[in-house]
Amino acid sequence: MENVVSDMPSSRGPNPFTVNEELSFEDAWVRVAELLQRAVATSQVLGEPLGAPQRAVMHLVEMAKMVADRAVECLQPK
């Protein structure tokens, strides 16, 4: 994840991350898909029963991952 780095690791500010300006459109979509996959995996590893708000958020993350995966598929040469 060298393309996304934290400016202030201990900061709780609104946007502590920056994105490498050299990151291509295609690579950005791949990174989005990877980050969403990690979010899904992290929620599954926690193993805690999720409340309704957390389930709703994870549902949105899973839907976003599906869309990101499809976008990455579209970028692949046929």
N, C-alpha and C positions, 0 to 999 in steps of 0.2 A: 504494500500500500504506500509506496514511496511517492505517489502522486498526490496524496492528501496528507498534510502534516499539520500538527498542532502548533499554533503560534505561542500559546500560553497553556502548557499542560495542566496547571492547577487552576486555571480560570474557569469560572462558572458563567462567564459573560455570554451574550447572545450568539456569538459566532467565533469560537476559538480556533477555527480551522481555515486553511487556505488550500487552494487547488493549484497544482503546477500549471502555469500558463501554457506550457508546451504540450499538455495533454490533448490528444486528438479527440474528435467527436466519437469515433469508434471505440477508442480506449476508455473514454468517459462512460459510455454505456456498459462496457464490460465491468468497470469498477462499480457502477451502480448495481448491476446484477450481483456482483460478489458481496457488496455491503448488505444488500437485502437478504442474500442467502445466509450471511453470518448473523443477521438479526433474527431470522427464523430459527437457526440452529441454536443460538444463545437462549432464546425463549424456551426451546424444547429441553435444553440441558438443565435449566433452572428447576424443572420438575415440579414447581409449585402449581397448585390449582390457580388458574388465572380468574380474576373477577371479570365481570361483564365489560368494563371499560378496557381492560388489558386485552381481552379476547377480540374486541372490536378493532383495537389498534393492530393486533397481530393479523387479523383478517385483511386489513388494508395493506399491511406490509407484504403479505403473501400475494395479494392481487397485484401490487406494484412489481413484485418480483416476477410474476408471470408475464407482465407487460414488458419489463426490462429484458427478460429472457427472449421474448419474441422479437424485440428490437435487435438484440444481438444476433439472432438467427437470420434476420433480414439483411444484416451487414455481411454475412458470410458469403463468399463467392459460390455461385451455383455450378 
